[in-house]
Amino acid sequence: MSGLVDAIVEIEKPVRLVGHSLGGQWAIRILESVPDRVSAITLLCSRDTPFPAFLPAAQRLRDGDPVDVDGAMARWFTAQELSAPSPGSGATDAAPDVVGYARRCLSTVDTASYIRDLESIARFDRSDVLAETDAAVTLIAAELDAVSTPEAMAQIGERAGVPVTVLPGARHMSPFTDPEALAALLTGEARVGQEG
């Protein structure tokens, strides 16, 4: 992380951080490290408190079980997204191959790295950082996210004093299936979902 923090310090003006899931936790750590270099932080389907349920999953991997690719995919995407046509299929409504990319990444993931990531999410607790920041905070949750739940993100919002935008019918990775809509959401050019 120190290389990334060093790069941010080199930039002339404060930066806007955007982080999804574990990337949101990295964004919080960067904000904590160099608060004067961050003007805004957006968390997308992330949390600032521990998710201990990932510890048994990490232990199963340590014990030699394979990565549960299908289970993760079902947690990350809706059934409709999982069955949508992909690029190259000849369908005119094919979405970017985010689903295929996610499946390939999970199928070839370095198990030791994945265990570290699961354990990091299970133990991560920086619930005070966003409550104390001067940076603008934006929170976006997916309605059907089982880990970074809208309720967990609403707790972040309560501490930070900001609302949470909830994407209806979305799972953890759903926002990436429509990159144009996601870009509009991140740049403030779209209003979707519900605030809570």
C-alpha positions in Angstrom: 0.0 0.0 0.0 2.9 2.4 0.6 3.6 2.7 -3.1 0.1 3.7 -3.8 0.1 6.2 -0.9 3.4 7.6 -2.2 1.9 8.0 -5.7 -1.1 9.9 -4.2 1.1 12.2 -2.3 2.9 13.1 -5.6 -0.3 14.3 -7.2 -0.6 18.1 -7.0 -4.2 18.2 -5.9 -6.3 16.0 -3.6 -7.7 12.9 -5.2 -11.1 11.2 -5.3 -11.0 7.6 -4.2 -13.5 5.0 -5.5 -13.4 1.5 -4.1 -15.6 -1.5 -4.5 -15.7 -4.3 -1.9 -12.2 -5.0 -0.7 -11.1 -2.0 -2.8 -13.3 0.1 -0.7 -11.5 -1.1 2.4 -8.2 -0.2 0.7 -9.6 3.3 -0.1 -10.5 3.7 3.6 -7.0 2.8 4.6 -5.5 5.3 2.1 -7.8 8.0 3.5 -6.7 7.1 7.0 -3.0 7.3 5.9 -3.1 10.6 4.0 -6.4 12.4 4.9 -5.2 15.7 3.6 -4.6 14.2 0.1 -8.2 12.9 -0.3 -11.0 15.2 -1.3 -13.7 12.6 -1.7 -14.2 8.9 -1.2 -16.9 6.7 -2.8 -17.6 3.2 -1.4 -19.4 0.8 -3.7 -20.7 -2.4 -2.0 -18.1 -2.2 0.7 -18.0 -2.2 4.5 -16.0 -0.6 7.3 -16.7 -3.2 9.9 -15.7 -6.9 10.1 -17.6 -9.7 8.3 -16.5 -12.7 10.5 -18.6 -15.2 8.4 -15.6 -15.2 5.9 -13.3 -16.8 8.4 -14.8 -20.3 8.1 -14.6 -20.0 4.3 -11.0 -19.1 4.5 -10.4 -22.0 6.8 -12.1 -24.4 4.4 -9.7 -23.2 1.7 -6.7 -23.7 4.1 -8.0 -27.2 4.7 -7.8 -27.9 0.9 -11.3 -27.3 -0.3 -11.6 -25.7 -3.7 -12.8 -22.1 -4.2 -16.6 -22.2 -4.4 -16.8 -20.5 -7.8 -20.6 -21.2 -8.3 -21.4 -20.0 -4.8 -19.4 -16.8 -5.2 -20.9 -16.1 -8.7 -24.5 -16.6 -7.3 -23.6 -14.1 -4.5 -22.1 -11.6 -6.9 -24.6 -11.6 -9.8 -28.3 -12.0 -10.3 -29.7 -15.0 -12.1 -30.5 -12.8 -15.0 -27.0 -11.5 -15.2 -25.5 -15.0 -15.0 -27.7 -16.2 -17.9 -27.3 -13.1 -20.1 -25.7 -13.4 -23.5 -22.0 -12.5 -23.6 -20.0 -10.7 -26.2 -19.2 -13.0 -29.1 -22.4 -14.9 -28.7 -24.0 -13.0 -31.7 -26.7 -11.5 -29.4 -27.3 -7.8 -30.0 -28.1 -7.1 -26.4 -24.9 -8.8 -25.0 -23.5 -7.1 -21.9 -19.8 -6.7 -21.3 -18.3 -10.0 -20.3 -18.0 -9.1 -16.6 -19.6 -12.4 -15.6 -17.2 -14.4 -17.7 -14.3 -12.4 -16.4 -15.3 -12.9 -12.8 -15.7 -16.6 -13.3 -12.3 -16.9 -15.0 -10.7 -14.9 -12.1 -12.3 -17.1 -9.5 -11.4 -20.2 -11.3 -7.7 -19.3 -11.5 -7.3 -17.3 -8.3 -4.2 -17.8 -6.2 -5.7 -19.6 -3.2 -3.3 -18.1 -0.7 -4.1 -14.6 -1.9 -7.9 -15.4 -1.8 -7.5 -16.7 1.8 -5.8 -13.4 2.8 -8.5 -11.3 1.2 -11.3 -13.3 2.9 -9.5 -12.9 6.3 -8.9 -9.2 5.7 -12.6 -8.6 5.0 -13.5 -10.8 8.0 -11.4 -8.7 10.4 -11.4 -5.2 8.8 -12.6 -2.6 11.3 -12.1 1.1 10.5 -15.6 2.2 11.6 -14.2 5.5 13.0 -12.4 6.7 9.8 -15.4 8.0 7.7 -17.1 9.4 10.8 -14.0 11.7 11.3 -13.1 12.6 7.7 -13.4 16.0 6.1 -13.6 14.3 2.6 -16.9 14.1 0.9 -18.3 10.6 1.3 -20.6 8.8 -1.2 -22.1 5.4 -0.4 -23.6 3.0 -3.0 -25.1 -0.3 -1.9 -26.6 -3.2 -3.9 -30.0 -4.2 -2.5 -29.3 -7.9 -2.7 -25.7 -7.8 -1.5 -25.3 -10.5 1.2 -22.0 -9.2 2.6 -21.9 -5.4 2.1 -25.6 -5.2 2.9 -27.6 -2.0 2.5 -27.9 -2.2 6.3 -24.2 -2.4 6.9 -23.7 0.5 4.5 -26.5 2.5 6.2 -24.5 2.2 9.4 -21.5 3.7 7.6 -23.9 6.5 6.4 -25.1 7.1 9.9 -21.5 7.5 11.2 -20.5 9.7 8.3 -23.7 11.7 8.2 -24.5 10.9 4.6 -27.3 8.9 2.8 -26.8 5.6 1.0 -27.9 5.1 -2.6 -29.3 1.6 -2.9 -29.4 0.0 -6.3 -32.6 -2.0 -6.6 -32.4 -5.7 -7.5 -28.6 -5.6 -7.6 -26.1 -8.0 -6.2 -22.5 -7.4 -5.2 -21.0 -7.2 -8.7 -24.1 -6.1 -10.6 -23.0 -2.5 -11.1 -20.2 -3.6 -13.4 -22.6 -5.3 -15.8 -23.6 -1.8 -17.1 -20.4 0.3 -17.1 -22.0 3.4 -18.6 -24.7 3.5 -15.9 -22.0 2.9 -13.3 -19.9 5.8 -14.7 -22.9 8.1 -14.7 -23.6 7.1 -11.1 -20.0 7.7 -10.0 -19.8 11.1 -11.7 -23.1 12.2 -10.2 -24.8 12.3 -13.6 -27.4 9.7 -12.6 -29.9 9.3 -9.8 -31.0 5.7 -9.4 -32.2 3.5 -6.6 -33.3 4.8 -3.3 -31.6 6.8 -0.6 -31.8 5.6 2.9 
